[in-house]
Amino acid sequence: MYQARSSCIICDHDQVQASPTVLADFVWDRMCGSIPKPSFHSLRCDRCLFTWLDHRFTDSQCVEYYRDYGQGQYLSHRVRCEGSGLNSTFKNYHEQLGARQQELASFLSEHGIEITKLDRVLDWGGLGWSVPTARDSMVYDIDSREPAPGWRVWDGQPVDLVICQHVLEHVMDPLVLWRSLCGQGQWVYLEVPSELPNSVQDIVLWHEHVNRFSRQSLEYLARDLGPGHQIGQRSVRGLGEPVLWLLGQTGLNL
């Protein structure tokens, strides 16, 4: 674990608000075990409103946390810490995945992308369960889990479209990952929770999301895209909050 830098992770602005907060016991136990827990603060950029947890975790700690994510040992450990109601929450989420495929296909079609007609699509950080298949559909997953039927492990080569849903809120350096994604596809579709409160003081508990995005922070990310990018907010089946999304071309030539 290490201390996050004091300037904004997204736009590098050095005017930041700070407020004491708490990290969930389950996250700490899974990441760090019996190591004494430090004091935590929420940090918010005055310019782009991006908000982040002031302590960051190492790659090995993140791999340990996301091992068997959403199932098996992860789920049993979390239920012990946070209650059996989580079983129905995860069950409902998985039951909605098929419907979310159609929902995403319709959404992208409305914005000029017929995903089923593309040659190569990468679901970065997912397993393909909530993404319609293209001619060649690939996944990248930190835990190397088995992809959904019709998908294969990414071969490391550029693709027509990179889809990254509900990943950047989890990672320690979202800007580095974002720029890596822009170097892998001609188009990028990004989706993150819209969970930013009115004030940094309103964040009393952090869980596995260590970043909270605003529309303004997505505008800064969009500077890495070509003209004509689009940013918005929409509802997604099976999720408790709306999402922010960013769609655009990267300028990459295959």
Disulfide bonds with the S-S distance in Angstrom:
none
